[in-house]
Amino acid sequence: MLFISPMQIIFMGTLLVVMIITTLVLASKNESTFKFLIWAAIILGLPFIGSVSYLIKHYMSINTKTNNAFS
């Protein structure tokens, strides 16, 4: 039987909270008010999926902007 230790739970919980805070800060800096509210609802409603999807969106948009600047 596989058991999860309390330290693993604390580590994963801390990692999730840090990821949520990071994505909320990034979204508040880079999105308009309405888009931020939508992203905040997604990030807080589906914490892991919402955070990962915003990080992917954020870094893909940075990559697109830098590629367009060199074109």
C-alpha positions in Angstrom: 0.0 0.0 0.0 1.3 3.5 -0.9 1.1 6.2 1.8 1.7 9.9 1.4 3.7 11.4 4.2 2.7 14.7 5.9 5.8 16.3 4.5 4.8 15.5 1.0 1.3 17.0 1.6 2.9 20.2 3.0 5.3 20.4 0.1 2.6 19.9 -2.5 0.3 22.3 -0.8 3.0 25.0 -0.5 3.9 24.5 -4.2 0.2 24.9 -5.2 -0.2 28.1 -3.1 3.0 29.6 -4.6 1.8 28.7 -8.1 -1.6 30.2 -7.5 -0.2 33.5 -6.1 2.4 33.7 -9.0 -0.2 33.3 -11.7 -2.6 35.8 -10.0 0.2 38.4 -9.9 1.2 37.7 -13.5 -2.5 38.0 -14.6 -3.1 41.2 -12.7 0.0 42.8 -14.3 -0.7 41.6 -17.9 -4.4 41.5 -18.3 -7.2 44.1 -18.5 -9.6 44.2 -15.5 -12.3 42.1 -17.2 -9.8 39.4 -18.4 -8.1 39.4 -15.0 -11.4 38.6 -13.3 -12.1 35.8 -15.7 -8.6 34.3 -15.2 -8.8 34.8 -11.4 -12.1 32.8 -11.4 -10.5 30.1 -13.4 -7.3 30.0 -11.3 -9.2 30.0 -8.0 -11.9 27.6 -9.3 -9.6 25.0 -10.8 -6.3 25.8 -9.0 -3.9 23.4 -10.6 -5.4 23.4 -14.1 -6.1 27.1 -14.1 -2.5 28.0 -12.9 -0.8 25.8 -15.5 -3.1 27.0 -18.3 -2.4 30.7 -17.5 1.4 30.0 -17.3 1.3 28.3 -20.7 -0.7 31.2 -22.1 1.6 33.8 -20.6 4.8 32.2 -21.8 3.4 31.5 -25.3 2.3 35.1 -25.6 5.8 36.3 -24.6 7.3 33.9 -27.1 5.0 35.2 -29.9 5.8 38.8 -29.1 9.6 38.2 -29.2 9.3 36.2 -32.5 7.2 39.0 -34.1 9.8 41.6 -33.0 12.5 39.8 -34.9 10.4 39.2 -38.0 
